[in-house]
Amino acid sequence: MFSSKRFSAKSALPVLLFSFFVSGFTALLYQVVWQRMLGLFSGSDVRSVSIVVASYLAGLGLGSLIGGWLSDRLSRRQAVQTFGICSLAIAAFAICSRFLFYDLLFRQLLSLASSLLLLLLIVFICLLVPTTLMGLSLPLLAKAVNRNSNQAAVRIGLLYGVNTLGAGLGTLISGWYLIGSFGYEQTLYLGAALSIVVGLVALASAALFESDRAFEVGISPPSLPSDGFKAWCWLVFCSGFVAISLEIVWFRVLDIALQSIAYTYAHLLAFILVSNGLGSLLGAWAIGGIRQPRQVFLWIQGLVIAYSAIAIWLISLYWQAHPELRADIGYIDPARIDAAIVFKYGILPLVMIVPPNLLLGFYFPLVQKAVQTDRQRIGSRVGLIQVANIIGNTTGSLLTGLVLLDHLGTAGSVRLLTLFGFGFVLLLQANWRSIKVGAVLALLSIALFFPSNLRLWAGLHGIKPGQYLIVAEDSTGVAAITEVNRQGTLLASGQAQAQFPYMHVHALLGMIPVLLHPQPAQVMIIGLGSGGTPHTIGTHPLTQQVRVVELLGAELSVLRTYAKTEVGKPLHFLFQDPRFQFKVGDGRRELMLANQRFDIIEADAINPWRSRAGMLYSQEFFQAVQSHLKPGGMSVQWNVGPETEQTYRNVFPYVTQLDMSDHLSFLLGSDHRIEFNRVGLLTKLDAPEVLNFLANAGVNVEAMRTDIKTATVHYYSHAQDGQPPAINTDLFPRSEYYLNRSRS
């Protein structure tokens, strides 16, 4: 316990700053974990992710609004005490959140996610309590550390800076170490323990602050004056809109360049938060020498937009000139950290993200210097400025993520953002006229000459000028097809995912299971890919329906375009077949919400180290597949490694493993033993209707015969081999966080 005789409120400031640093650490730790847990309920598609992010931001905004109103009605001691109580309440919620988000919402109430309006309402309500408590923090502490408005900008800048630095460190450590080493649930409990420490330290140090009230009982605080404060709120709103819109663009560009894996999101977010926090600390240090904060603020906004556009442009040109940087599948081998990995994960985000976010952090103290003119309104003005910024963030997240990228693409969205740059620069004072003209011309040049969407993505995919390329982009992502020497390649989110004509392994994954099943009337497949596996799973003439769900909607668009070409002609037959139904969305959620059972369910899934791949390789997902199979139904799963194989065998009482050419291994799971009848398969393969179908799909039937004859078969069952423990679960996807295997 601290002694007020030995410590003053000034000496307690470092303790409070450190507590707020840890508070930022836990806030982002919670966000990473809760976003994943809620994603199981709401889905992983862009609509659902946007709902979760918008709900998180809305709660923070509400908390800032309440905190601003409340803080100016509390003494400094009461403000610190309230912050401590909020931290303890957040810890209590975190401890209960696994039950609320996972056990209740996901395991018991998933059917509610079928309604978009209900989904939005549920997610918002679930996140309302903790995010509101988090939003209270800055206005409360801003009140606590300031006795007058003279030093308010400096101290508020310090608070914001250390909190954001903590947030950056939280996302970095949780993303690279904690989750992969301990899983989501244990990471959550660690965050709760840290929140408890923060709460207890705050309550203990509160005695060092004055207990005098800001206003006498019965006297309301003065209303906000009609000075330039409202104008500042509008400026900060616009800045928040631009900042989050640029963040979405940065993530989209870097997601393609880095071929996103499980660690990528936290890694890139850490760059944003750390540079933003450092910028705020730098602004707090430099604020004393700045006489015109509004002019500096406006220059920062214009510079951030111009720099970001130019950086994206130059990086696309560099990427196009160095296609060898894309000659991988995104996998990081910890034993071989070469110059390419350092460039992509170090230099590239450093160049693209750090400078603009240093500037965006720098302006925070500038705004506080401009608006903090009355000690009686310190907390309320911090809160309202935060609300304006968060509303801008929320608007930008929804509008840019769901609308602009859908209709304008990344290139068009960047051009549109330059209009905000025009607006900010035009607001500069007249005595900056010559510089204003130069800035306006620079932004105009960017808007006019910034590359088209096709040219931009050609560069970022490393495609040479003049090489065949078609690109589709929407809110779900980017898909492209390039062609060299009559061989097409599908690029999905930057990854070379498949080739045209259909790859032999994809045809095997589709054709073999459907010919093994005696009556495959109803089929569901998760993942469209190049169309090879979904197409060939329609080989059996008895198949009546094939439901195909694909998360990347742009993939469906680019395949429909490619179907009009000679090499892509098999796709024409796929899209003309009335048995096939295509849906853009989260395949796992679509399966769990389906009101029917299937004869075959196949996940033509992604590499297990990809971001969110764990949702398709977990014990719970395989159980969902099992529960949606008809009696005698069959699950089909690409065997991507021992963790997946063992988890799969944990769920299905009978598993048949087929090892074929091109290192293809896949698993067939069921409630009975699935016999690999070579003679029966070859007989079905020679049926005229099957041969005609495969000819339209461009499949090499002779190679199929060879694989059927030479396949290696292994049979497993719980009765014979026992039931092995599951390795991958929803709350601990070990395959996805493969770099942490030695620690888990």
N, C-alpha and C positions, 0 to 999 in steps of 0.2 A: 504494500500500500504506500502511495506517495505521501509525503509530508508537505503541507503548504508552507511550513516554516523554512524548509530547505529549498523548495522549488517555487519559482514564480510561473505565471502563465506563459511568459516568454520562454523560459527554459523548457516548458512542456510542449512547445511548438514542434521540436524535432520528433517527439514521441507521437504526436498527433499526425504529423506528416508520414511517419513510418507506418502508422496504423492505416492511414488512407492508401498508402502504397499497397499494403497487404489486402486491403479491401478491393482495390482494383484487380489484384492478382486473382482473388476468388471470384469476382464478378465475371471475368472472361472464362475462368475454369467452368463455372456454372453454365455459361452460355453454350460452350462447346458441348458439354454433356447433355444439357436439356434439349438442345437443338437435335441431337441424335435420338434421344428418347422420344421426343415428340414427333420426330420424323417417322418413327415406326407406326405411330397412330395416324398422322396426317399424310404420310407418304414422302417420297424423295424427289418428286417432280418439282419444277420451278414454281408452280402455283402454291404448293404446300410450303416449300421453303420460304417463299415470300410472305406467306401468312404468319409463319413463326417469327421471322425477323421483324415484320411490321408490328406484331403484337408485343414483342420484346421492347421495341422502341417506344411504342405507345405507352407502355407501363412506365418506362423511364421518364417520358415527358410528363405524365400525370404526377409522378413523384416529385419532379422538379417544380411543378406548379404548386403542389401542396407544400413542399419544403420551403419555397420562397415565401408563401403566405405565412407559414407557421414560424419560420425562423425569426422574423421581425417582431414576433410576439413573445419570444422567449429570451431569457437572460443568456449570457454566454455559457454559463455553467449548464443550464438546462439544454442548450443546443448540443453540447458535447454528450450529455446524458442521453438525449434522444437518439443521437447517432449510435451510441453504444447499445441501446435497446433495439434499434433497427438491426444492427449486426447480429445480435442474439436471435432475433426473430427470423432473419434470413437463414441462419444456421439451422433453426428448428424446421423451417420449410424444406431446406435442402435434405435433411435427414428423412423427411416424409415423402420427398418428391419421387423417389424410386417407386413407392407404392402407388402414388397418384398417377404419374405419367406412364408407367410401364404395366404394373399389375392391374390397375383399375381401367385406365383409358384404353390401353392397347390390348390387354388380355381379355377384358370383360365387356368393354363398350365400343369396340371397333366399328360396329355397324353405324354408329353416329357419324362417322367420317364420310358416309356416302352423301351427306348434304353439305354443300359448300358453305352456306350461311351458318349452319350449325357448327361446322368445323371451325370457322373463323371465330365464332362466339366462344366455343369451348377452349380453344387455344388461348384466346385473349384473357378469359377468366382465370385459366390455370396459371398464366404468367403474371397476372395483375398484382398479386400480393408481393412476390419477391422483387419484381422490377420497380414497383412503386417505392418500396423500401430503399432500393438502391438509388433511385432518383432523388430521394430526400437528402442524401448524404452531402452533396456539394453545397447546397444552400445553407444547411445547418452548420457545416464546418466553416464556410465563408463568414457566417455571423460570428462564430466562436473565436476566430483568430484575428478579427479586426475590431479594434475599439473605436476607430474613426475611419473616414474614407480616404485619408491621405495615402496610406500604404495598401489600400484594399486591392488595387490592381496587381501589385507585386505578389501579395500573399495568396490571392485567388489563383493567379497564374502558377504559383508554386504548388498549390493544392491540386489543380487540374493536371499539372505536369507529372507529379509523382504518382497520382492515381492512374494516369494513362500509361506511364512507364510500368507500373505494376500490372496493368491489364495486358500490356505487350509481353511481359515476362510470363504471366499466367498462361496465355495462349501458347507461347513457345514451349514452355516446360510441360504443360498438359498434353499438347499435341505431339511432341517428340518423345516424351518419356513416360509420364504418369499413366495415360490411358493404355498405351501399348504394354506397359509393365504390370499394371494392376487392374485394368478394366474400368469401365464407366462407373460402376457402382462404388468401388473402393476410392476412386478419384473424387467422387462426389462427397464421400464421408471425410476425406482429407480436407476438402474445401470447407465443410461444415466445422471441422475442428479449428481451422484458421479463423473462420468468422467468429467463433466463440472467443478465441484469444483476443481478436480485435475488439469485440464488445466489452470484455472484461477490462482490457487496458483503457478503453475510453471511459468507462464508468469510474475506474480508479483515478484517472487523471482529471476528471471533471471538477474535483474539489479545488483545483488550482486556478479555476476561472471565476470571475466575478458572478455573483448571484443577483445583481441588480437587474430589474426588468427594463426592457426597452421602452415601454410605455406604461403610464400609470393606469391602474385599474379603472375601467369605465371610459377610458379615452381611446378612441380608435386611432391607429396610425394614419398619417396623412395619405391621401390618395395620390396615385402616381401623377406627376405633373405632365402637362402637354408639351414638354420640350422635345428634343430630338430622339427621345427614347424609342418611340414607336418606329421611327425611321430606322434606328439601329436594329430593331427586331426584324423588320423586313429585310434588311441587308443580310443579317445572320441567317434568316430563313433561306434566302437565295443561295448563300454560301453553303449551307447544309445540303441543299438540293444538288448543287454542283459537286460537292465533295463525295457524296454517296454515289452519284451517277458515275463519276470518274472511278471510284472504287470498283463498281460493277464492271466497267470497261477494263480496268487493270486486271481484275481477276479473270475475265474472259480471255484476254490476250495471253496472260501468263499460264492459264490453264491449258491453252493450246501449245504454247512453247515448251512447258515443262511436262506435258502429258500427265496430268494430275494423278497423284497417288494419295494414300491416306494421310500423309504428313503435309501435303502441299498447302491446304487451306490455312492451317494454324501457322505455318511458316510464313506465308505471305501476309497474313493478318498481323503477325508480330512486327514485321517491317513497318506496316502502316502505323500501328499504335506506338511503337518505340520512337519512331521519328516524330510523330505528332507530340508525344510527351516531351521529347528533347526540345522541340520547337517552342513549346509553351514555357519551359524553363528558360530558354534563351530569350524569349520575349519578356519574361518577368525581369530578367537581368538588364535588358536594354530599354525598358519602358521609360526610365527616367529621362532619357535623351530624345524622346520622340515628342514633338510638339503638335503634330497634326495626325492623330491616330486614324481619323477617317480617311485621309488621303493615302496613308500607308496601307490601310485595310483594302481599299479599292485597287491599289497597285498589286497587292498580293493576289487578289482574286484573278485579275487579268493575267498575271504572270503564271499562276498555277495552271490555268486552262491552256495557255499557249505552250508552256513547257510540256505538259502531258501529251498534247497532240503531236508535237514535234518528236518527243521521245518515242511514242508508239510508231510513228512514221519511220524514223531512223532504225529502230529495232527491226521492223519488218524488212527493210532493205538489207540490213546486216544478216538477218536470218536467211534471206533469199540467196545471199552471196556465200553463205556457209552451210549448205545443206547437210554436211556431215554431222552438224550438231543435232540433227533429228534422226540419226541412224541408230535409234535404240527404241525400246518399248517402255520407257519410263522407269524401269527397274533400277534401284540403287543397290549396288553391291558394296557393302561396308568394307570389304577387303580391297576394293579397287575404286577409291575416290580420286578420279582423274580431273584434269583441267576442265573438261566439259561439264562435269557436275558442279564444280566450284563456280564456273561461269553462270550456269543456269540458276543455281540456287543462291548464289552470292552476288555476283556482279549485276546480273540482269535485274533483279528486284531492287538492288541498290540504285541503279540508274533510273529506273522507271518510277519507283515509289517514294524513295527517301526525300529528294529535293522538294516535291510539291507538298508532302506531308509535314516537313519541317516548317514550311511557310504557313500551312493551315494551322499548325499548332502555335506558331508565333503570333498570329493575330488574336488569339484568345485574350491575352492580357491587354492588348490594344483596345478591344471592345470594353473591357472592364474599366480601363482608365477613362474612357469616354463617358460611361454611364454611371460610374460610382461617384456621385457628387453629394450624397447625403447618407450619413451613417445609419439613419433610421430605415433606410431602404436597401441596405446591402444585400441581405438575404433574398428579398423579393426580386431584386433586379438580376441577381445571379440566376435565380430560378426561371424567370421569364425569358432571359437570353437563352438559357438551356432549352426551354420549351420551344422557342423559335427555331433553334438549330435542329432539334429532334424532329419537329414537324417537317422541316425541310428534308431531313434524312429519310423520314418515312415516305413522304411524297415522291422523292427521287427514287427510292428503292422500288416502289410499286410502279411508277410511271415509266422509268427507264428499263427496269427489269422485265416488266410484263407487256409494255406497249411499244416503247421506242425501238428496242432491239428487234421486236417482232416485225415492225413496219419499216424501219430505217436501217437496220443492221448496225454493226459497230461503227463503221465509217460514217454513216449518216448521223448517228447519235453524237459522234465527236464533232461533226460540223455544227450540229444544233447547239451543242454546249458552247461553241465559240460565240454564239449570239449573246450568251450571258457575259462573256468576256467583253463584247462591245458595250453592253449595258453598264458594266462596272467602270470601264474606262471613260465612258461619256459623262459619268457623274463626277469626274475629277474637276477641280476648280479651273477657272479660265486661265490663270497664270501658268498652268501646265500645258498650254495650248500646243506648243511645238512637239512636246513629248507625246501628248495625246494623239496627235496626227500620226506619229510614227507607230504608236501602239495599235491604233485602229487599222492602219495599213497592214501591219504584221498579222493581225487577227483575220483581216479580210483575205490575205494571201493564203493563210491556213485553210480557211473555209473554201476557197476556190480551188486550191491545188492539192488538198488532201486526197490521197488515192481513193478510188472507188472500193466498194466492198470486195469485189472480185480481186482487184490488185492487192488490196491489203492482206487478204487471206492467202493469196498466192505466195506473197512474201513470207508470211508467218508459217506457212506449211513447207517452205523451202522449195517451191515449184519454180522452175526456170521460166523466164519470159518466153512466150510462144508455145509452151507445153499445154496440152489439153487439160482443162480444169473446169469443173462446174461446182458451184458452192451454194449451199442453202443455209440460211441463218434465221433463227427465230428466238423466242425467249428461252427455249430449252437448251440451246447450244448451237454449235457449228458442225456441219457435215460437208464433206467434199468428195469428189471422185476425180482422179487424174488417170490418164491413159498414156501408155508408152508401148509402141510395137504391138498394138491390139491386145494389150493386157491392162485391164483397169484395176485400180486400187481404191478401196473405200477408206477414207480418213474420217474417223468419228472422234470428235473432241481432240483432234490432233494426232490420234493414234492410227497407224495403218492396221485396220481391223480385219480386212478380208480382200479378196481379189475377184476379178471377173475374167473369164468364165468362173462359175462357182468353184471354190476350192474343194478338193476331193474330201478333205476331212469334214467339211460342213455337210456335204452330201451324205456321207456315212452317218453322221449324227442324226440326220433326218430320216433317211430311208431305212436303216437297219431296225430301229425300234418299231416303226409303224408296220413293217412286214412281219416282225416277230409276234405282234399282237393279233389274235384271231378276229377281233371285231372292233377296230379303232374308230368308232363313229365320232366321238367328241374328243377334240384335241386342243390343248392350250399350250402355247409356247411363249416364254418370256425372253424377249430379245429378238429384234429383227435382223441386225447385222447386215450382211450383204444380201439377205434374202435366201441364201443357199439352204440353210437348215430348215426354215419355215416352208420353203417351196417343196423340198423333197420329202418333208413329213406328210405332204398331201399325196404321196405316191399310191397309197392303197386305195383301190376303187370303192371300198366300203366306207371310207372316211366322209362324213357328212358336214363337219364343221371344224375349222381351224381358227382359233382365236389367237391373234398375235398382238402382244403388248410391247411397246417400245418407249423407253424413257426419253430418248432424243428425237423429238419430233422432226427436226431438220433432216434426219436420216431418211425418213419416209418421203419427204419432198424431193431430196436429191436422187433417190432411187427411182421415183416416178419419172423424173426428167431423163435419167440415164436409160430407162426402159425404151426410149424412142431411138436409141442408137443401135448399131449392128451388134456390137459386143454385148450390150445390155439387153438384147432381145429376149432372153429367158425371163427377165423381170416382167416383160409385157404379158407373158402367159400367167405369171404369178398374180398380177393385179387384175387380170381379166377373169380369174377363176372365182365363181360366186361362192365357193365354200369358205374362202378366206375373209376374215373380218380383222381390220387393223384398228388399233386404238393407241393413242399417245397417252402415256401415263406411267405410274409406278406399277410394275408388274406384280410385285409382292402384294401391294394393297389391292389391286384388281382381283388377284386370286383369292385373297382372304374375304373380300366382299362379294365374291361370285355366289350366286344362289343355285349353282348346279355343280355336279360332279363330272369328272372327265375320265376317259379311258387312258389317255396319255397326257402327262404334264412334263414339259421339258423346259429347262432353263439353259438357253444358249448364252451362257453368262460370260462375264469379262474376267480378265486376270485377277486373281484374288488380292493383289496388293493395290488395286485401284481404289480410289476414294469411294466409300460406301459399299464396296463389294461384299463386305461382311454380312450385309443384309440378305445376300443370296447364298451364303455358305454356312449359315448358322443352324444349330439344332432346331431352333424354333421355326425357321423357314421350312426345313425338311418335314417337320411335323405338320405344318400347314399344307404342304403338298400332299402328304399322306392322307390327311383328313378330307381332301377334295378329290380323291380318287374313287372311282366306282369299285365295287368288289371285283378283284382280279385285275384292277388297273395297274398301270406301270408309270413309274417316275424315271426320267432320264436325266443324267447329270454328267457334264464334262468332269472328268477326274483331274483336278488341277493340282493335287498334291496330297501328301499323307494326312494332313490335318482335315481336309475336306473328306477324304475317303473314310477316315475313322469316324467322323461326326455323322456321315451318311449311314454308315453301318450301325451306328448307335440307334438310329431311328427305324430303319426298315428291317423287318425280321429276315428277309431274304434279299440278297444282293448278288447280281451277276456282273462281273467285271470283264469287259472286252478290251483287249489290247490289239490294235491294228497298225497299219502302216502310218508313216509320217508322225510317229510317236504319239498317235492318238490313243487315249485310254478313256473309256466312259463307263458309267455305272448305271445299272438298271435295278431299281428297287421296287419291291412289291410285297403283298401279303402271302405270296406263294413263290416257289422256285420258278424262275424264267429259264427254260431250256433254250440253249442256242442250237437250234436244229438246222444244220448246214444244208442238208438235202431239201428240207422244206423251204428254206430261204431261197435257194437257187431255183426251185420250181416256181415260186411266186415271182421271182425276178424275171423269169422267161415268159410270163404272161403277156400277151400282145398289148393290153391296155397299160400295163406297167412300163413296158419298153417304149411305148409311144409317149407316155408322160415324161419319162426320163430323157427322151430325145429332145422334147421341147424345153426341158430344163438344162440341156447341154451337158448332161452327166455322162462320164465314161463308164459304160456298163461293164465292159470287160475288166476294168480295174476293180469294179465292185465285186465281180465274181472271184477275182484273185484274193481280195481281202476276206471274203466270206470263207474261202477254203483255208486260208492261212491264219485266221484269227486265233489268238490265245485266249482261253476262257478260264475264269476262276469263279467258283461258287462259294458264297459265304451265307451262313445262317446263324441266328442266335442259338438255335438248338445244338448246332454242331460246333460253332466257334466261340460262343458266348457273346455277350453284348458289351462292346468296348465303350469306355466313357467318351462323352462328347468333348471335343477340343474347342470348337468354335461355337460361341453362343451370341445372342443379341447384345448382351452387356459386356462381352469380352471376345471380340472378333480377332483372335490371335493371328490368323492368316493375313488379315488386312494390315496389322501392325507387325509385319515380319521382322523389322529391324530390332524389335524388343524381345525376340524369342528366347535369347540366352538369359533374359532376366525374368521371364514369366514361368 
